[in-house]
């Protein structure tokens, strides 16, 4: 049963409470991680990205180019740092390129 408030809440607080009560944060994090990958990598890499999936603290990225996969694998720690900065929290601990 939802709580009833006599005082007013701003929309952001109401949305955050709704997300917490309905345990939706994991799903939102998955979408945010996909969007962060797309934004940071740009069209060049996104054209070869076939799938981006966040499971627990690991981001699995499927790439259709083995050359690109090899190139990106050299800088996984830097990519993780940039993704977490974009997300505003330490959500990704490991990056798996396949």
N, C-alpha and C positions, 0 to 999 in steps of 0.2 A: 504494500500500500504506500502510495506517495505521501511525502510530508507536505503539510500545508504551512505556509509562512504568512505571518501578518506583515512583516517588513518586506520592502521591495528588494529584489536582487537584480543585478545587471545581467544582460543576456549571456555574457561569458561565464559568469558564476553558475547560472542555471544550466548551461550546456555541460560544464565540467561536472556538476553534480549528477546530471543525467547519465553521462558517460561512466562515472564511477559506480552509480547504482546498478547500471545494466551491464557492467563488466565489458565495455566496448573498447577499452584502450588498446588491447592487443590488435584488434582489427584496424583501428585508426593508425597505429604504429606501422602496420604492414603497408597500408596505402601511402603513408608519409615516406617510408623508406623507398618505395617504388618511384615516387615523385622526386625525391632528393637525388636518386640515381640519374633519372632522366634530365633533371636540371643541371647537375654537375658535369655529366659526361657529354652533353651536347649531342647534336644530330649525327656527327661522325660515328660515335660509339653506339648511339641509340639505334642506328640503322642495322647494326649487327647484334643487338641485344634481343634475344627471343623470349626470355623470361627473367623476372626478378621476384624473388620470394624470400621473405623474412621468416625464419623459424627460430624461436627462442632468441638468442643473441647473435645468430649467424645469418648473414645475407648471402643467399645463393643466386648467382647470376649466370644465366646460360647465354653463351655467345656463339654466333654462327661462324666466326673467323678464328681459326687456331692461332694465326699470327697476332691478332689483336689480343687474344686471351694471354698469350705469352708476354706480350708487351705490358699489359696491365698487371700481370702477376708480379712484375718487378717492383711495383709501387703499391702493394695492397695496404700496407700500414698507413701510408699517406692518404689513400682513398678512404679508408675507414675514418681517419681523423677528419677529413673534409666532409664526409657524410654526416658524422655526428655533430659537427659544427652547424651544418645546414639544418639538422633536425632539432638542434638546441638541447640535446641531451645525449648521454652515452648509451645509445640503444644498440649499436652494432659493435660486437667484440671481435668477430671473425668474418672474413670475406672469402667465399669459395667461388672460384670462376670455373665454369664447366663448358 
